Amino acid sequence: MIGVYYIVHLKNDISHLYRKSDRVVDTNGEEEFKWKKIEALSPADFTFPVDQKAVEVFLSLFDQEG
């Protein structure tokens, strides 16, 4: 398994460009690409422990920079 995370800085809100129909359905359930503000990000948003830990580390680094 591999996790890929992006930090994106945008000039305009693009949330209207993404709809429920943009989902990628997997044989083990549903996967969904989501845009979230860093302030709204939580380890609970992720299913796998490795992703939850990655988000915890990322948030701690983001807090140090902020």
Stockholm file with secondary structure:
# STOCKHOLM 1.0

chainA/1-66         MIGVYYIVHLKNDISHLYRKSDRVVDTNGEEEFKWKKIEALSPADFTFPVDQKAVEVFLSLFDQEG
#=GR chainA/1-66 SS CCCCCCCCCCSSCCGGGCCGGGCEEETTEEECCCCCCGGGCCGGGCSSHHHHHHHHHHHHHHHHHC
#=GC SS_cons        CCCCCCCCCCSSCCGGGCCGGGCEEETTEEECCCCCCGGGCCGGGCSSHHHHHHHHHHHHHHHHHC
//
